[in-house]
Amino acid sequence: MRFRREPNANRNFPTHCPYCAGEGLFPDETSDFAWKCTECLRIFEVKFHGQDAPEHAPAPAKSTEQAIQESLAHHGHDAVLRKEK
Ligand SMILES: [Zn+2]
């Protein structure tokens, strides 16, 4: 006899009920994604279906080393700059 289900890695954890903004939320056995609100007694699901790719993606972040070197060069601290290999 098993008392616990396997953890659902795709389950999301809402912090507020989408209907009454109540915070008393508990998992419900209706489905693997269901939550029950103890304040308005509604049972609802929260699912993440993915994310649209942005039309203009931001530039990739610089490494810390690269950012420090650029900042030092920008502020004129040439004496401490690393030489290009
Ligand atoms: Zn509610």
PDB file of the backbone (N, CA, C, O) and the ligand in Angstrom, with CONECT records:
HET     ZN  A 101       1
ATOM      1  N   MET A   1       0.845  -1.195   0.000  1.00  0.00           N
ATOM      2  CA  MET A   1       0.000   0.000   0.000  1.00  0.00           C
ATOM      3  C   MET A   1       0.873   1.234   0.000  1.00  0.00           C
ATOM      4  O   MET A   1       1.808   1.355   0.791  1.00  0.00           O
ATOM      5  N   ARG A   2       0.557   2.140  -0.892  1.00  0.00           N
ATOM      6  CA  ARG A   2       1.341   3.372  -0.992  1.00  0.00           C
ATOM      7  C   ARG A   2       0.496   4.526  -0.495  1.00  0.00           C
ATOM      8  O   ARG A   2      -0.677   4.664  -0.840  1.00  0.00           O
ATOM      9  N   PHE A   3       1.119   5.337   0.312  1.00  0.00           N
ATOM     10  CA  PHE A   3       0.397   6.476   0.868  1.00  0.00           C
ATOM     11  C   PHE A   3       0.709   7.774   0.126  1.00  0.00           C
ATOM     12  O   PHE A   3      -0.033   8.751   0.226  1.00  0.00           O
ATOM     13  N   ARG A   4       1.812   7.772  -0.616  1.00  0.00           N
ATOM     14  CA  ARG A   4       2.217   9.012  -1.280  1.00  0.00           C
ATOM     15  C   ARG A   4       2.383   8.762  -2.763  1.00  0.00           C
ATOM     16  O   ARG A   4       2.819   7.690  -3.183  1.00  0.00           O
ATOM     17  N   ARG A   5       2.026   9.780  -3.563  1.00  0.00           N
ATOM     18  CA  ARG A   5       2.265   9.706  -4.996  1.00  0.00           C
ATOM     19  C   ARG A   5       3.691  10.145  -5.286  1.00  0.00           C
ATOM     20  O   ARG A   5       4.339  10.782  -4.456  1.00  0.00           O
ATOM     21  N   GLU A   6       4.172   9.797  -6.475  1.00  0.00           N
ATOM     22  CA  GLU A   6       5.469  10.295  -6.910  1.00  0.00           C
ATOM     23  C   GLU A   6       5.382  11.806  -7.060  1.00  0.00           C
ATOM     24  O   GLU A   6       4.334  12.309  -7.463  1.00  0.00           O
ATOM     25  N   PRO A   7       6.436  12.552  -6.753  1.00  0.00           N
ATOM     26  CA  PRO A   7       6.403  14.009  -6.913  1.00  0.00           C
ATOM     27  C   PRO A   7       6.177  14.385  -8.374  1.00  0.00           C
ATOM     28  O   PRO A   7       6.735  13.749  -9.268  1.00  0.00           O
ATOM     29  N   ASN A   8       5.369  15.407  -8.622  1.00  0.00           N
ATOM     30  CA  ASN A   8       5.090  15.897  -9.966  1.00  0.00           C
ATOM     31  C   ASN A   8       6.001  17.089 -10.230  1.00  0.00           C
ATOM     32  O   ASN A   8       5.788  18.178  -9.697  1.00  0.00           O
ATOM     33  N   ALA A   9       7.026  16.867 -11.063  1.00  0.00           N
ATOM     34  CA  ALA A   9       8.005  17.930 -11.318  1.00  0.00           C
ATOM     35  C   ALA A   9       7.402  19.115 -12.056  1.00  0.00           C
ATOM     36  O   ALA A   9       7.959  20.211 -12.010  1.00  0.00           O
ATOM     37  N   ASN A  10       6.271  18.920 -12.737  1.00  0.00           N
ATOM     38  CA  ASN A  10       5.644  20.007 -13.499  1.00  0.00           C
ATOM     39  C   ASN A  10       4.581  20.745 -12.704  1.00  0.00           C
ATOM     40  O   ASN A  10       3.909  21.621 -13.248  1.00  0.00           O
ATOM     41  N   ARG A  11       4.413  20.416 -11.445  1.00  0.00           N
ATOM     42  CA  ARG A  11       3.404  21.070 -10.632  1.00  0.00           C
ATOM     43  C   ARG A  11       3.917  22.450 -10.230  1.00  0.00           C
ATOM     44  O   ARG A  11       5.065  22.598  -9.810  1.00  0.00           O
ATOM     45  N   ASN A  12       3.063  23.451 -10.361  1.00  0.00           N
ATOM     46  CA  ASN A  12       3.423  24.804  -9.950  1.00  0.00           C
ATOM     47  C   ASN A  12       2.747  25.127  -8.619  1.00  0.00           C
ATOM     48  O   ASN A  12       1.738  24.521  -8.258  1.00  0.00           O
ATOM     49  N   PHE A  13       3.320  26.091  -7.897  1.00  0.00           N
ATOM     50  CA  PHE A  13       2.854  26.397  -6.559  1.00  0.00           C
ATOM     51  C   PHE A  13       2.337  27.823  -6.507  1.00  0.00           C
ATOM     52  O   PHE A  13       3.121  28.754  -6.324  1.00  0.00           O
ATOM     53  N   PRO A  14       1.024  28.015  -6.665  1.00  0.00           N
ATOM     54  CA  PRO A  14       0.483  29.373  -6.595  1.00  0.00           C
ATOM     55  C   PRO A  14       0.570  29.897  -5.163  1.00  0.00           C
ATOM     56  O   PRO A  14       0.454  29.132  -4.205  1.00  0.00           O
ATOM     57  N   THR A  15       0.775  31.194  -5.027  1.00  0.00           N
ATOM     58  CA  THR A  15       0.823  31.788  -3.687  1.00  0.00           C
ATOM     59  C   THR A  15      -0.527  32.367  -3.282  1.00  0.00           C
ATOM     60  O   THR A  15      -0.792  32.573  -2.097  1.00  0.00           O
ATOM     61  N   HIS A  16      -1.401  32.636  -4.297  1.00  0.00           N
ATOM     62  CA  HIS A  16      -2.725  33.180  -4.010  1.00  0.00           C
ATOM     63  C   HIS A  16      -3.765  32.493  -4.884  1.00  0.00           C
ATOM     64  O   HIS A  16      -3.457  32.065  -5.996  1.00  0.00           O
ATOM     65  N   CYS A  17      -4.977  32.386  -4.395  1.00  0.00           N
ATOM     66  CA  CYS A  17      -6.092  31.864  -5.182  1.00  0.00           C
ATOM     67  C   CYS A  17      -6.407  32.875  -6.292  1.00  0.00           C
ATOM     68  O   CYS A  17      -6.520  34.068  -6.009  1.00  0.00           O
ATOM     69  N   PRO A  18      -6.552  32.423  -7.558  1.00  0.00           N
ATOM     70  CA  PRO A  18      -6.842  33.362  -8.648  1.00  0.00           C
ATOM     71  C   PRO A  18      -8.252  33.928  -8.590  1.00  0.00           C
ATOM     72  O   PRO A  18      -8.550  34.872  -9.322  1.00  0.00           O
ATOM     73  N   TYR A  19      -9.134  33.390  -7.751  1.00  0.00           N
ATOM     74  CA  TYR A  19     -10.519  33.856  -7.677  1.00  0.00           C
ATOM     75  C   TYR A  19     -10.755  34.807  -6.510  1.00  0.00           C
ATOM     76  O   TYR A  19     -11.437  35.820  -6.665  1.00  0.00           O
ATOM     77  N   CYS A  20     -10.189  34.486  -5.327  1.00  0.00           N
ATOM     78  CA  CYS A  20     -10.471  35.318  -4.152  1.00  0.00           C
ATOM     79  C   CYS A  20      -9.186  35.860  -3.517  1.00  0.00           C
ATOM     80  O   CYS A  20      -9.254  36.569  -2.513  1.00  0.00           O
ATOM     81  N   ALA A  21      -8.017  35.539  -4.082  1.00  0.00           N
ATOM     82  CA  ALA A  21      -6.722  35.962  -3.569  1.00  0.00           C
ATOM     83  C   ALA A  21      -6.414  35.378  -2.197  1.00  0.00           C
ATOM     84  O   ALA A  21      -5.522  35.866  -1.503  1.00  0.00           O
ATOM     85  N   GLY A  22      -7.132  34.351  -1.803  1.00  0.00           N
ATOM     86  CA  GLY A  22      -6.855  33.695  -0.530  1.00  0.00           C
ATOM     87  C   GLY A  22      -5.523  32.982  -0.554  1.00  0.00           C
ATOM     88  O   GLY A  22      -5.044  32.581  -1.615  1.00  0.00           O
ATOM     89  N   GLU A  23      -4.923  32.823   0.612  1.00  0.00           N
ATOM     90  CA  GLU A  23      -3.610  32.189   0.705  1.00  0.00           C
ATOM     91  C   GLU A  23      -3.670  30.778   1.265  1.00  0.00           C
ATOM     92  O   GLU A  23      -2.644  30.104   1.355  1.00  0.00           O
ATOM     93  N   GLY A  24      -4.850  30.326   1.638  1.00  0.00           N
ATOM     94  CA  GLY A  24      -4.987  28.971   2.185  1.00  0.00           C
ATOM     95  C   GLY A  24      -5.164  27.963   1.069  1.00  0.00           C
ATOM     96  O   GLY A  24      -6.281  27.525   0.795  1.00  0.00           O
ATOM     97  N   LEU A  25      -4.071  27.593   0.426  1.00  0.00           N
ATOM     98  CA  LEU A  25      -4.125  26.679  -0.715  1.00  0.00           C
ATOM     99  C   LEU A  25      -3.500  25.345  -0.353  1.00  0.00           C
ATOM    100  O   LEU A  25      -2.429  25.286   0.251  1.00  0.00           O
ATOM    101  N   PHE A  26      -4.188  24.273  -0.733  1.00  0.00           N
ATOM    102  CA  PHE A  26      -3.673  22.940  -0.481  1.00  0.00           C
ATOM    103  C   PHE A  26      -3.836  22.087  -1.729  1.00  0.00           C
ATOM    104  O   PHE A  26      -4.810  22.260  -2.461  1.00  0.00           O
ATOM    105  N   PRO A  27      -2.901  21.161  -1.994  1.00  0.00           N
ATOM    106  CA  PRO A  27      -3.060  20.270  -3.146  1.00  0.00           C
ATOM    107  C   PRO A  27      -4.367  19.486  -3.024  1.00  0.00           C
ATOM    108  O   PRO A  27      -4.770  19.101  -1.926  1.00  0.00           O
ATOM    109  N   ASP A  28      -5.021  19.255  -4.162  1.00  0.00           N
ATOM    110  CA  ASP A  28      -6.276  18.511  -4.160  1.00  0.00           C
ATOM    111  C   ASP A  28      -6.104  17.234  -4.973  1.00  0.00           C
ATOM    112  O   ASP A  28      -5.338  17.206  -5.936  1.00  0.00           O
ATOM    113  N   GLU A  29      -6.815  16.180  -4.587  1.00  0.00           N
ATOM    114  CA  GLU A  29      -6.644  14.893  -5.264  1.00  0.00           C
ATOM    115  C   GLU A  29      -7.383  14.817  -6.588  1.00  0.00           C
ATOM    116  O   GLU A  29      -7.322  13.783  -7.253  1.00  0.00           O
ATOM    117  N   THR A  30      -8.088  15.884  -7.004  1.00  0.00           N
ATOM    118  CA  THR A  30      -8.821  15.877  -8.269  1.00  0.00           C
ATOM    119  C   THR A  30      -7.908  15.546  -9.445  1.00  0.00           C
ATOM    120  O   THR A  30      -8.265  14.751 -10.315  1.00  0.00           O
ATOM    121  N   SER A  31      -6.709  16.171  -9.464  1.00  0.00           N
ATOM    122  CA  SER A  31      -5.736  15.857 -10.513  1.00  0.00           C
ATOM    123  C   SER A  31      -4.348  16.136  -9.956  1.00  0.00           C
ATOM    124  O   SER A  31      -4.203  16.590  -8.821  1.00  0.00           O
ATOM    125  N   ASP A  32      -3.334  15.860 -10.763  1.00  0.00           N
ATOM    126  CA  ASP A  32      -1.955  16.092 -10.323  1.00  0.00           C
ATOM    127  C   ASP A  32      -1.621  17.575 -10.261  1.00  0.00           C
ATOM    128  O   ASP A  32      -0.578  17.946  -9.724  1.00  0.00           O
ATOM    129  N   PHE A  33      -2.498  18.443 -10.807  1.00  0.00           N
ATOM    130  CA  PHE A  33      -2.206  19.873 -10.838  1.00  0.00           C
ATOM    131  C   PHE A  33      -3.211  20.693 -10.025  1.00  0.00           C
ATOM    132  O   PHE A  33      -3.134  21.922 -10.003  1.00  0.00           O
ATOM    133  N   ALA A  34      -4.137  20.031  -9.368  1.00  0.00           N
ATOM    134  CA  ALA A  34      -5.245  20.735  -8.717  1.00  0.00           C
ATOM    135  C   ALA A  34      -4.857  21.303  -7.358  1.00  0.00           C
ATOM    136  O   ALA A  34      -4.086  20.705  -6.608  1.00  0.00           O
ATOM    137  N   TRP A  35      -5.411  22.472  -7.064  1.00  0.00           N
ATOM    138  CA  TRP A  35      -5.259  23.118  -5.759  1.00  0.00           C
ATOM    139  C   TRP A  35      -6.636  23.470  -5.230  1.00  0.00           C
ATOM    140  O   TRP A  35      -7.530  23.811  -6.004  1.00  0.00           O
ATOM    141  N   LYS A  36      -6.814  23.391  -3.920  1.00  0.00           N
ATOM    142  CA  LYS A  36      -8.081  23.772  -3.296  1.00  0.00           C
ATOM    143  C   LYS A  36      -7.847  24.991  -2.425  1.00  0.00           C
ATOM    144  O   LYS A  36      -6.914  25.039  -1.624  1.00  0.00           O
ATOM    145  N   CYS A  37      -8.719  25.978  -2.602  1.00  0.00           N
ATOM    146  CA  CYS A  37      -8.665  27.182  -1.788  1.00  0.00           C
ATOM    147  C   CYS A  37      -9.565  26.983  -0.578  1.00  0.00           C
ATOM    148  O   CYS A  37     -10.747  26.670  -0.723  1.00  0.00           O
ATOM    149  N   THR A  38      -9.006  27.165   0.619  1.00  0.00           N
ATOM    150  CA  THR A  38      -9.799  26.944   1.836  1.00  0.00           C
ATOM    151  C   THR A  38     -10.725  28.110   2.133  1.00  0.00           C
ATOM    152  O   THR A  38     -11.600  28.003   2.992  1.00  0.00           O
ATOM    153  N   GLU A  39     -10.540  29.235   1.425  1.00  0.00           N
ATOM    154  CA  GLU A  39     -11.370  30.408   1.712  1.00  0.00           C
ATOM    155  C   GLU A  39     -12.621  30.454   0.849  1.00  0.00           C
ATOM    156  O   GLU A  39     -13.700  30.766   1.352  1.00  0.00           O
ATOM    157  N   CYS A  40     -12.499  30.145  -0.465  1.00  0.00           N
ATOM    158  CA  CYS A  40     -13.681  30.177  -1.335  1.00  0.00           C
ATOM    159  C   CYS A  40     -14.086  28.776  -1.790  1.00  0.00           C
ATOM    160  O   CYS A  40     -15.079  28.620  -2.500  1.00  0.00           O
ATOM    161  N   LEU A  41     -13.317  27.743  -1.381  1.00  0.00           N
ATOM    162  CA  LEU A  41     -13.597  26.335  -1.657  1.00  0.00           C
ATOM    163  C   LEU A  41     -13.538  25.982  -3.132  1.00  0.00           C
ATOM    164  O   LEU A  41     -14.008  24.913  -3.523  1.00  0.00           O
ATOM    165  N   ARG A  42     -12.966  26.865  -3.976  1.00  0.00           N
ATOM    166  CA  ARG A  42     -12.806  26.533  -5.388  1.00  0.00           C
ATOM    167  C   ARG A  42     -11.606  25.597  -5.551  1.00  0.00           C
ATOM    168  O   ARG A  42     -10.634  25.658  -4.799  1.00  0.00           O
ATOM    169  N   ILE A  43     -11.712  24.729  -6.561  1.00  0.00           N
ATOM    170  CA  ILE A  43     -10.602  23.849  -6.934  1.00  0.00           C
ATOM    171  C   ILE A  43     -10.175  24.239  -8.334  1.00  0.00           C
ATOM    172  O   ILE A  43     -10.998  24.290  -9.248  1.00  0.00           O
ATOM    173  N   PHE A  44      -8.882  24.515  -8.506  1.00  0.00           N
ATOM    174  CA  PHE A  44      -8.382  24.993  -9.792  1.00  0.00           C
ATOM    175  C   PHE A  44      -7.021  24.359 -10.073  1.00  0.00           C
ATOM    176  O   PHE A  44      -6.400  23.766  -9.191  1.00  0.00           O
ATOM    177  N   GLU A  45      -6.576  24.498 -11.317  1.00  0.00           N
ATOM    178  CA  GLU A  45      -5.270  23.974 -11.702  1.00  0.00           C
ATOM    179  C   GLU A  45      -4.360  25.109 -12.142  1.00  0.00           C
ATOM    180  O   GLU A  45      -4.824  26.124 -12.663  1.00  0.00           O
ATOM    181  N   VAL A  46      -3.052  24.930 -11.928  1.00  0.00           N
ATOM    182  CA  VAL A  46      -2.043  25.873 -12.418  1.00  0.00           C
ATOM    183  C   VAL A  46      -1.061  25.069 -13.255  1.00  0.00           C
ATOM    184  O   VAL A  46      -0.395  24.165 -12.750  1.00  0.00           O
ATOM    185  N   LYS A  47      -0.977  25.407 -14.553  1.00  0.00           N
ATOM    186  CA  LYS A  47      -0.067  24.684 -15.442  1.00  0.00           C
ATOM    187  C   LYS A  47       0.797  25.667 -16.217  1.00  0.00           C
ATOM    188  O   LYS A  47       0.339  26.726 -16.646  1.00  0.00           O
ATOM    189  N   PHE A  48       2.042  25.293 -16.383  1.00  0.00           N
ATOM    190  CA  PHE A  48       2.967  26.079 -17.196  1.00  0.00           C
ATOM    191  C   PHE A  48       3.070  25.393 -18.542  1.00  0.00           C
ATOM    192  O   PHE A  48       3.481  24.235 -18.617  1.00  0.00           O
ATOM    193  N   HIS A  49       2.697  26.098 -19.622  1.00  0.00           N
ATOM    194  CA  HIS A  49       2.679  25.490 -20.952  1.00  0.00           C
ATOM    195  C   HIS A  49       3.887  25.856 -21.784  1.00  0.00           C
ATOM    196  O   HIS A  49       4.002  25.366 -22.907  1.00  0.00           O
ATOM    197  N   GLY A  50       4.788  26.678 -21.307  1.00  0.00           N
ATOM    198  CA  GLY A  50       5.957  27.058 -22.081  1.00  0.00           C
ATOM    199  C   GLY A  50       6.079  28.557 -22.159  1.00  0.00           C
ATOM    200  O   GLY A  50       5.371  29.289 -21.467  1.00  0.00           O
ATOM    201  N   GLN A  51       6.988  29.013 -23.011  1.00  0.00           N
ATOM    202  CA  GLN A  51       7.298  30.429 -23.095  1.00  0.00           C
ATOM    203  C   GLN A  51       7.551  30.778 -24.548  1.00  0.00           C
ATOM    204  O   GLN A  51       8.273  30.060 -25.239  1.00  0.00           O
ATOM    205  N   ASP A  52       6.968  31.875 -25.023  1.00  0.00           N
ATOM    206  CA  ASP A  52       7.216  32.318 -26.384  1.00  0.00           C
ATOM    207  C   ASP A  52       8.645  32.819 -26.526  1.00  0.00           C
ATOM    208  O   ASP A  52       9.186  33.439 -25.610  1.00  0.00           O
ATOM    209  N   ALA A  53       9.253  32.552 -27.668  1.00  0.00           N
ATOM    210  CA  ALA A  53      10.584  33.089 -27.938  1.00  0.00           C
ATOM    211  C   ALA A  53      10.436  34.578 -28.249  1.00  0.00           C
ATOM    212  O   ALA A  53       9.608  34.942 -29.085  1.00  0.00           O
ATOM    213  N   PRO A  54      11.213  35.446 -27.603  1.00  0.00           N
ATOM    214  CA  PRO A  54      11.087  36.882 -27.856  1.00  0.00           C
ATOM    215  C   PRO A  54      11.579  37.238 -29.253  1.00  0.00           C
ATOM    216  O   PRO A  54      12.500  36.605 -29.769  1.00  0.00           O
ATOM    217  N   GLU A  55      10.952  38.276 -29.880  1.00  0.00           N
ATOM    218  CA  GLU A  55      11.364  38.707 -31.208  1.00  0.00           C
ATOM    219  C   GLU A  55      12.777  39.284 -31.175  1.00  0.00           C
ATOM    220  O   GLU A  55      13.563  39.063 -32.096  1.00  0.00           O
ATOM    221  N   HIS A  56      13.100  40.027 -30.111  1.00  0.00           N
ATOM    222  CA  HIS A  56      14.438  40.596 -29.946  1.00  0.00           C
ATOM    223  C   HIS A  56      14.988  40.116 -28.607  1.00  0.00           C
ATOM    224  O   HIS A  56      14.584  40.602 -27.550  1.00  0.00           O
ATOM    225  N   ALA A  57      15.896  39.176 -28.657  1.00  0.00           N
ATOM    226  CA  ALA A  57      16.461  38.626 -27.425  1.00  0.00           C
ATOM    227  C   ALA A  57      17.553  39.556 -26.894  1.00  0.00           C
ATOM    228  O   ALA A  57      18.282  40.155 -27.685  1.00  0.00           O
ATOM    229  N   PRO A  58      17.679  39.689 -25.575  1.00  0.00           N
ATOM    230  CA  PRO A  58      18.766  40.499 -25.031  1.00  0.00           C
ATOM    231  C   PRO A  58      20.116  39.856 -25.321  1.00  0.00           C
ATOM    232  O   PRO A  58      20.213  38.643 -25.504  1.00  0.00           O
ATOM    233  N   ALA A  59      21.151  40.681 -25.361  1.00  0.00           N
ATOM    234  CA  ALA A  59      22.501  40.167 -25.605  1.00  0.00           C
ATOM    235  C   ALA A  59      22.913  39.271 -24.449  1.00  0.00           C
ATOM    236  O   ALA A  59      22.513  39.517 -23.311  1.00  0.00           O
ATOM    237  N   PRO A  60      23.689  38.258 -24.710  1.00  0.00           N
ATOM    238  CA  PRO A  60      24.141  37.400 -23.620  1.00  0.00           C
ATOM    239  C   PRO A  60      24.995  38.188 -22.627  1.00  0.00           C
ATOM    240  O   PRO A  60      25.742  39.086 -23.015  1.00  0.00           O
ATOM    241  N   ALA A  61      24.878  37.850 -21.364  1.00  0.00           N
ATOM    242  CA  ALA A  61      25.615  38.567 -20.321  1.00  0.00           C
ATOM    243  C   ALA A  61      27.115  38.342 -20.473  1.00  0.00           C
ATOM    244  O   ALA A  61      27.566  37.262 -20.855  1.00  0.00           O
ATOM    245  N   LYS A  62      27.880  39.398 -20.162  1.00  0.00           N
ATOM    246  CA  LYS A  62      29.333  39.280 -20.190  1.00  0.00           C
ATOM    247  C   LYS A  62      29.792  38.496 -18.968  1.00  0.00           C
ATOM    248  O   LYS A  62      29.099  38.431 -17.952  1.00  0.00           O
ATOM    249  N   SER A  63      30.977  37.902 -19.090  1.00  0.00           N
ATOM    250  CA  SER A  63      31.538  37.240 -17.915  1.00  0.00           C
ATOM    251  C   SER A  63      31.994  38.329 -16.935  1.00  0.00           C
ATOM    252  O   SER A  63      32.224  39.471 -17.334  1.00  0.00           O
ATOM    253  N   THR A  64      32.120  37.976 -15.678  1.00  0.00           N
ATOM    254  CA  THR A  64      32.559  38.928 -14.664  1.00  0.00           C
ATOM    255  C   THR A  64      33.919  39.510 -15.027  1.00  0.00           C
ATOM    256  O   THR A  64      34.140  40.716 -14.917  1.00  0.00           O
ATOM    257  N   GLU A  65      34.831  38.636 -15.462  1.00  0.00           N
ATOM    258  CA  GLU A  65      36.170  39.074 -15.853  1.00  0.00           C
ATOM    259  C   GLU A  65      36.098  40.101 -16.981  1.00  0.00           C
ATOM    260  O   GLU A  65      36.754  41.141 -16.923  1.00  0.00           O
ATOM    261  N   GLN A  66      35.294  39.803 -18.014  1.00  0.00           N
ATOM    262  CA  GLN A  66      35.168  40.695 -19.169  1.00  0.00           C
ATOM    263  C   GLN A  66      34.564  42.036 -18.734  1.00  0.00           C
ATOM    264  O   GLN A  66      35.020  43.093 -19.170  1.00  0.00           O
ATOM    265  N   ALA A  67      33.542  41.991 -17.877  1.00  0.00           N
ATOM    266  CA  ALA A  67      32.886  43.223 -17.426  1.00  0.00           C
ATOM    267  C   ALA A  67      33.844  44.086 -16.612  1.00  0.00           C
ATOM    268  O   ALA A  67      33.856  45.307 -16.766  1.00  0.00           O
ATOM    269  N   ILE A  68      34.651  43.461 -15.741  1.00  0.00           N
ATOM    270  CA  ILE A  68      35.619  44.212 -14.927  1.00  0.00           C
ATOM    271  C   ILE A  68      36.668  44.865 -15.821  1.00  0.00           C
ATOM    272  O   ILE A  68      37.013  46.033 -15.642  1.00  0.00           O
ATOM    273  N   GLN A  69      37.169  44.097 -16.782  1.00  0.00           N
ATOM    274  CA  GLN A  69      38.195  44.631 -17.681  1.00  0.00           C
ATOM    275  C   GLN A  69      37.652  45.814 -18.490  1.00  0.00           C
ATOM    276  O   GLN A  69      38.344  46.818 -18.658  1.00  0.00           O
ATOM    277  N   GLU A  70      36.423  45.700 -18.988  1.00  0.00           N
ATOM    278  CA  GLU A  70      35.826  46.798 -19.753  1.00  0.00           C
ATOM    279  C   GLU A  70      35.601  48.023 -18.869  1.00  0.00           C
ATOM    280  O   GLU A  70      35.797  49.155 -19.311  1.00  0.00           O
ATOM    281  N   SER A  71      35.189  47.795 -17.620  1.00  0.00           N
ATOM    282  CA  SER A  71      34.967  48.901 -16.698  1.00  0.00           C
ATOM    283  C   SER A  71      36.288  49.613 -16.373  1.00  0.00           C
ATOM    284  O   SER A  71      36.351  50.842 -16.349  1.00  0.00           O
ATOM    285  N   LEU A  72      37.340  48.822 -16.125  1.00  0.00           N
ATOM    286  CA  LEU A  72      38.653  49.412 -15.833  1.00  0.00           C
ATOM    287  C   LEU A  72      39.151  50.226 -17.018  1.00  0.00           C
ATOM    288  O   LEU A  72      39.670  51.328 -16.842  1.00  0.00           O
ATOM    289  N   ALA A  73      38.993  49.681 -18.238  1.00  0.00           N
ATOM    290  CA  ALA A  73      39.440  50.390 -19.435  1.00  0.00           C
ATOM    291  C   ALA A  73      38.622  51.663 -19.629  1.00  0.00           C
ATOM    292  O   ALA A  73      39.166  52.701 -20.005  1.00  0.00           O
ATOM    293  N   HIS A  74      37.311  51.585 -19.372  1.00  0.00           N
ATOM    294  CA  HIS A  74      36.419  52.735 -19.544  1.00  0.00           C
ATOM    295  C   HIS A  74      36.804  53.880 -18.603  1.00  0.00           C
ATOM    296  O   HIS A  74      36.704  55.050 -18.974  1.00  0.00           O
ATOM    297  N   HIS A  75      37.244  53.544 -17.387  1.00  0.00           N
ATOM    298  CA  HIS A  75      37.581  54.559 -16.394  1.00  0.00           C
ATOM    299  C   HIS A  75      39.065  54.914 -16.398  1.00  0.00           C
ATOM    300  O   HIS A  75      39.533  55.639 -15.519  1.00  0.00           O
ATOM    301  N   GLY A  76      39.796  54.414 -17.369  1.00  0.00           N
ATOM    302  CA  GLY A  76      41.173  54.829 -17.553  1.00  0.00           C
ATOM    303  C   GLY A  76      42.183  54.170 -16.644  1.00  0.00           C
ATOM    304  O   GLY A  76      43.273  54.711 -16.462  1.00  0.00           O
ATOM    305  N   HIS A  77      41.867  53.016 -16.059  1.00  0.00           N
ATOM    306  CA  HIS A  77      42.826  52.313 -15.197  1.00  0.00           C
ATOM    307  C   HIS A  77      43.647  51.346 -16.044  1.00  0.00           C
ATOM    308  O   HIS A  77      43.555  50.127 -15.901  1.00  0.00           O
ATOM    309  N   ASP A  78      44.461  51.933 -16.939  1.00  0.00           N
ATOM    310  CA  ASP A  78      45.199  51.092 -17.885  1.00  0.00           C
ATOM    311  C   ASP A  78      46.288  50.253 -17.206  1.00  0.00           C
ATOM    312  O   ASP A  78      46.653  49.192 -17.713  1.00  0.00           O
ATOM    313  N   ALA A  79      46.810  50.718 -16.063  1.00  0.00           N
ATOM    314  CA  ALA A  79      47.917  50.021 -15.435  1.00  0.00           C
ATOM    315  C   ALA A  79      47.517  48.628 -14.921  1.00  0.00           C
ATOM    316  O   ALA A  79      48.361  47.735 -14.852  1.00  0.00           O
ATOM    317  N   VAL A  80      46.260  48.440 -14.567  1.00  0.00           N
ATOM    318  CA  VAL A  80      45.842  47.156 -14.008  1.00  0.00           C
ATOM    319  C   VAL A  80      45.137  46.250 -15.017  1.00  0.00           C
ATOM    320  O   VAL A  80      44.693  45.157 -14.666  1.00  0.00           O
ATOM    321  N   LEU A  81      45.035  46.700 -16.264  1.00  0.00           N
ATOM    322  CA  LEU A  81      44.357  45.873 -17.280  1.00  0.00           C
ATOM    323  C   LEU A  81      45.188  44.657 -17.621  1.00  0.00           C
ATOM    324  O   LEU A  81      46.416  44.720 -17.681  1.00  0.00           O
ATOM    325  N   ARG A  82      44.492  43.531 -17.846  1.00  0.00           N
ATOM    326  CA  ARG A  82      45.194  42.320 -18.266  1.00  0.00           C
ATOM    327  C   ARG A  82      45.559  42.472 -19.732  1.00  0.00           C
ATOM    328  O   ARG A  82      44.804  43.028 -20.530  1.00  0.00           O
ATOM    329  N   LYS A  83      46.722  41.969 -20.059  1.00  0.00           N
ATOM    330  CA  LYS A  83      47.167  42.003 -21.461  1.00  0.00           C
ATOM    331  C   LYS A  83      46.428  40.931 -22.248  1.00  0.00           C
ATOM    332  O   LYS A  83      46.126  39.856 -21.731  1.00  0.00           O
ATOM    333  N   GLU A  84      46.139  41.246 -23.523  1.00  0.00           N
ATOM    334  CA  GLU A  84      45.546  40.240 -24.416  1.00  0.00           C
ATOM    335  C   GLU A  84      46.549  39.131 -24.638  1.00  0.00           C
ATOM    336  O   GLU A  84      47.742  39.383 -24.801  1.00  0.00           O
ATOM    337  N   LYS A  85      46.059  37.893 -24.644  1.00  0.00           N
ATOM    338  CA  LYS A  85      46.976  36.756 -24.836  1.00  0.00           C
ATOM    339  C   LYS A  85      47.211  36.516 -26.317  1.00  0.00           C
ATOM    340  O   LYS A  85      47.953  35.604 -26.684  1.00  0.00           O
TER     341      LYS A  85
HETATM  342 ZN    ZN A 101     -10.216  31.290  -3.265  1.00  0.00          ZN2+
END
